[in-house]
Amino acid sequence: MEAYIKGRLSFRGGVHPPEKKGITCEIAIQSGPAVKEVAVMLSQHIGAPCRAVVEKGAEVEAGQKVGDCDAFVSAPVHSPIAGKVKEIGLRSHAVLGRVQAVVIAAEAETAPVQAAWELNGDFDASKYSSEQICEAIREAGLVGMGGAGFPTRVKVEPNAQMPKETMIINGCECEPYITCDYRMMLERTSQIIAGVRLAKVASGCSRVFFTIEDNKPAAIEAVSTALRGSDDIEVAVVKTKYPQGGERQLINSVMKKHVPTGGIPPMIGVLVLNVATTAAIADAVVNGRALTHRVVTVSGEAIAKPGNYYVAIGTSVGNLMEFCGGVTQKSAKVLMGGPMMGLAIADLDTPLTKASGAITVLTKEQIGKAKFARQQTPCIRCGRCLEVCPENLNPTKIAHAVKSNLLDLAQSYYLSACTECGCCSYVCPANIELTGYIKTGKIFVARQKKRMPQ
């Protein structure tokens, strides 16, 4: 396939932060902590939040639906354990502040058990109809597990207005420290590929690219070996660069196509799915299992026992950190996610959600050095932020407009097109928190729209 040169596929812009993946990349997926209690958030996805379909005091089974919504862009939530509903109340959320959650007390302290997955010979996805697959995905509550949390059924099902022709499987995992997808590609290869084939049937895509960054040779080998003799999925090795795993950048790297500003991939006939999501598709369709557990990377120089853990969704961050031996020294910041796009959390009772792929714990020394090194100085107009922005924006102009409270001007510079990847802040020699200003600008614009008469 001459148009797709292995190891040279890339996009314009991006940065090369220290990868820090060596901390956990060789550690196999292990079972996470036994839980006495979980808090299943009713908002775990983009779209309408769920409403509780159980009441306080109700007995629930493992895998039972505890929240649902009739809205098209939504996904139900399920209990990962058997137990009793302790309460339905507010819990901390890394993005939304505090939202409703169904708190379930376990019948007995329950340790996660990794489900076995074996396929004999080639998996035949064609015996399932598109409707069967989409319905199973919806009932299992699947959402994008790479961080965005968009309901998978909505992405996958056919749409006559925006037919999907090409599917890209995202195995890049470009964020520093995180290795949960890498371990999935090594240990659950057949499950992922089965999910890919099911998604292909459901979506009607005629071509599939399985993309992996070139710093993951073992994953490339595992997937290529599993696909040997098949011609329905092509492995595309892409250049290691952040944010290669962003769907807009990945589409540009592999297909040399651009998603319109403010648009979505199906507008150009493309569907992008994360590898963990495809594994969950196979589990939902073949085994009828709801999305109640996921693999989470716990990493950072301040955690005693870093690794990749199979964890019940709804487990608190503090419980998982304690299971990992706690901190080895005074930690300065706990991130839900990685250091580039992760969100700092102050409340360790914050529950893990379907989109929680990592917990990164940074040391006081790391943060102290960063703060000392990042004393802000005036912009020197060097243009580095323009060079690295994967969306071809001018981050400095947007940030200055927001700082001056000129929101209309910020929007004219395509404020909403920013993906908040953090590349501009990372390279700024003046140490200006450009991404922070842009995030703030988006919040102000959203508040402004809420106040506008309908």
N, C-alpha and C positions, 0 to 999 in steps of 0.2 A: 504494500500500500504506500506508494511513493509520496502521496500528498500528506502523509502523517509520519514524520520521521521520529523514531523513538528517541527520547531523551532531549529533543530540541523544541518541543512544543511549549510555547510560552505566550505571555501577553505583555503589553507595554506597561512600564512602571513596576511598582512593588519593591520590597526590601528583603534583606537577608539577616534577620535577627538570629542570635545564637539559638540553635535548635533545642538543646537541653533534653533531647529524647532518650539519651543513653541511661538516664536514671531509671526508666521503667520499660524500655522497649524489649528487653530480654526476659521480662517477668511475665509468665503465663497468667491467664485469667484465673483468679481464685474467687471462691465464694466470699461474699461480704459479711457484715455483722448480722448476728441474730437480732431480731427486733421484738421489743415488747409493745411498741406502739408506732404507728405510721400516720402521717397527715397527708392525705391524698388531695392535692390542690384541685379546685374546680376550674382554674384557669391555667392550663398547661400548653396552650397552643395559640397561634394567631387565629383570630376570629371570635365568635360569640362564646362567652364562658358557659360552662355547664351549670345546671341546677342539681341539687342533691335529689336522688330518687330513693334514698333511705332516710329513716328517722333516727333520732337519738335513742339508744337502747336496742336497736335492731341487731339481730345476729346476721353476719355476712360470711359467705364462703370465699376462699381464695379464688380470684378471677371473676368475682361477681361485679356487675356494673353498679357503681355507687353514685355516678353523676352522668347526666346526658343533656342534650340540647337538640331542638328541632331545626335549628339554623343550618343552612347548607354548609357554610364554612365553620365547622366545629367538629369535635371528636369526643366520644364518651370516655370516662375514666373508670378504672376498676380497682378493687382492693387486691393488693398482693398477698394478703394473709387472711386466714380465718379468724374471726373474733367478733367483738361487739362494738357498735358505734358509740364512742365515748361522748363525742360532741360534734356539732357542726359550727365552726367558728373561724375567726380570722387567724391567719398565720402569715409570717414574713415571706415575701416573694422577692427574689433578687432584682426583678425588673419592675413589678407593679406595686411595690410597697407592701401592702397587706391585703390579702384576698381570702375569700372563703375556702375552707378545707373540710373534708370529712375525716375526723380523727378516729382511728380504729385501734382498740386495745386487743392484742393478740390473745387467743385462747391459751397458748403456751409460747414461750420465747421461740421464735421461728427463724431458722437460718436459711438463707436462699440456697436453693439447689439448682445447679445448672442443668437445663434440660438436654438430654441426649439427642443427637441428630445424626442419623445415618441414612444415606441413599444408596441403594444397590443399582449400579449401572447409571445410564443417563436418565435424568429426571424428565418426565413427560408433562410439561406444563399445559399442553394442548387439550388435555382431558378436562380442564377447567374452563368455563366460559368467562368472558370479560365481566359479566354481571355477577357471577359467583365470587370472583376475585375481589371486585370492588366492594361487594357487600361484606365479605369477610374482613377486609381491611377496615371498613367503617366500624363494624361491630367490635373489632379488637382495639379500637381507639388509637390507631397508628397515626403518628405525626412525624415530621422530619426530625431525625435524631442527631443531625449535625449541628444543631443550635437554633435554627430558625423556628422550628415547631409548627410548620404549616401542615394542616390536615392532609394526610397522604391520599385519601380517597379522592379529594378534590383535584389533586395534582395528576393522579393516574387515570381517572376515568375519561373515556373519549368525549370530545367536545367538537361538534360539527362546525362551530364558528372558528375554532382554533385547533385544527387537527395536528396531532403530534407525529412527527416522522422519525426523529432521532432521540434516543435516550442516552444520557451520559451518567455513568455510575461514578460517584465521587469517592475515590479512595485516597485523596491527596493528604488530608490531615496536616495542613501547613502550619497551624498554630504551634508555637514552642511548647515543650513539656508533654503534650497530649499524645498518647499512644493506644487508646482504646480501640480505634478503628484498625490500626496496624495489627494488633493482636487478633482482632476478629478475622481479618483477612488471612492470617496464618492458621488459626485454630478452627474457624467455622467457614472454611472456603466453600464447601458444597452447599451449605445452607444459604450463603449469600448468593451464589450462582443460581440456585433454585428460585430464590426471590426475584432475581433479575429476570429470569425467564417468565415468571408469573406476571411481573410488571409489564413485560413486553407484550404478552397476550392481552392483558387488560387495557393497555394504552393504545395498542395498534401500531406501535413504532416498528419501522422496518429495519432500522439499523441501531446497533448498540455499541458504545465505546466504554470500556472499563478503564478509567484513568487512575494512574498511580504515579506519585512523584518519584524521580530517579534516585532519591536517597533511601528508598525502601526496596532493595534488590530481592530480599527474601520474600516479600509480599508479591512482587512481580513474578518471581519464580513459582510461588504457590498457585497463584491465579492462572498463570500461563499453562502450568502442568495440568491443572484441573480442566482447562478448556482445550487441551490438546485433542485434535481430531474433530473439533467443533468449528463451525463457520458462522454461528449466529451471534457471537460476541467477539469484538476485537479489543485487544489490550493496547491502550495508548499510554506510553510513558511520557510524562510531562516534566518540565524543568522544575527543580526544587526552588521555590520562591514564595514568599508570603505577599498577598493572599491568594495563592494559586487555587485554594479550595473554595473561594467565593464563586458562586454559580455563574455570575456574569463574566468573571475572568476565565473560568474554566471553559465556557462556551467559546470565548474568543480564542483561547489557546488551541483548542482541538478543531474547531470548525471555521475559525477566522470570521465569525459572525458577531454582530453587536446587538445586544438586547436594547431596544429603544429606552431612552431615559424615562423613568417612571413606568416602564412596561415590565412584562414578565416573560420568561422563556417560551411558553407556549405561543406567544405572539409571532415567534419566528420558527415554530414547529419543533421545539426542543423541550424535553423533560429531563430534569436533573434529580437524581436520588442518591442519598448517602448510603454507604455500605451497610451500616447498622440498620437502617430503615429497610433495606432489601432483605436482610436476615429476618427481621420482624415480620415482613410480608409472608415469607415462607412458613414461619411458625404459625401465623394467623390462618393462612389458607389450608395448609396441609394438616396441622395439628389442632386447629381451632383454639389456639391460646391467645388470650388478650395480652396487651403490652403492659405488664406489671413489674418487670425487672429490666435492668439495662446494665451494660458494662461502663464503669466509671474509672477514669485514671485519677489517682490521688498522687500528686507529685510536688516537687519543690524541695529546696535545700533545708527547709525547716521541719519536714515531716519525718518521723522516725522510721516508718515502714512503708515507703512508697510502693505503688503497684497498680495493677488493673483488677478491679473488683466487680463481681456480679452482684448487684445491689437491688434491694426492693425499692421501687419508686415510692417516695413518701418518707424514706429514712432521713433523719436529720443530718445536716453536715457535721455537727458536733459528734454524733454517734459514730459516723463513718471515720472521722479523724481519730477518735478515741480507739476504735478498732485497729487503726493504723499506727498505734503506739503513741499518739499525741505528738506534740512538737518537741524537737530536740533542743531548741533554744528559743529565746523570745521572738515569736513571729510578729511581724509588723502588719501583714496584710493577708487575708484569706480571700481568694478569688473563686467565684463560680465561673469556671472556664479557664482560659489561658491568660498569659500576661498582656497580649495585644488587644483582645476584645472582651476579656472576662470582666465581670463586675465584682467590685469589692463588697463583701457582706460583713456586717457588724454582729448580726444575730446568728449564732451557731445552731439555733433551733430551726433555721430555715430548712424546709424539706427539699429533697431532690425531686426534680420533675423528669418528664420523658426526654426533655432537651438538655438535661444536665450531664454532659459528657466528661467533665473534669472538675476537680477541686485542686487548686494550686496554692501552696502556702509559701510565701516569700519571707525571708528573714528580715529582722530589724536592720541588720547591716546592709542588705541589698537596698532596702527602701531608703535608708539614711544616705547611702552613697548617691542614689538617684536624685534625692531631694537636693543634696549639696551640689551635685553636678548640674542640676537643671535649674539654676537660678535664672529667672527670665530676664532677658535683655531686649532692647528694641530690635525689630525686624531689620535685617540687613539687605533685603530684597535679593537674596541669592538664587531663588527659583528652585531650590531642591524639592520643595513640597510639590511643585508642578511636575517635576521629573518623575517622582515616585507615585503620584496619585493614579491608581488603576482606572479611575473614572474620567481622567483628563479634565479635572476641575482645577480651580485656582483657590486652594484652601485658605491662603492668606487673605484674599479679598473677602471671602465669605466670613472668616473669623473677625476681621476688622469691622465689617458691616454689623455683625451681631453685637460686638463690643460697643458699637456706637448706637445700638438699638434701632438700626435701620433695617428692619425685617423685610420690607418690600425689596430693598436693594439686595439683601442676602438671598432672597428667593429668585431674584433675577440672575444671580450667579449660580443657580441650580443647587441651592441648599439641600433640597429633598433628594437629590441624586447621590449624595454622599452615603457610602455604605458603612461609615464609621470604623474603617479597618485600622486606623491609627498610624498608617505609614507616614503621614505628614508630620505628626508630633514626634515620631521616632527619629526622623532625620533632621529636624529643625535645629540649626546651630544656635539659635537665640532661645531655645528651650521654651517656646511658646506652645501652650496646650491647645493647638489648633482644633484637634478632634473634640476636646471639651467644649470649646466655644460653639462648634457646629452642633453638638448634641443639645446644648443649651438653647441655641437658636431654634431647633426643631421643636423643643418643648414650648417655647414662647409662641411659635406659630400655631401649634396645636391648641394652646389655651386661647389664642386670639380667635381661632375659628369657632371654638365652643361658645364664645361670647357673641358671635355674629348672629343676627336674627335669621331664622330659617325661612 
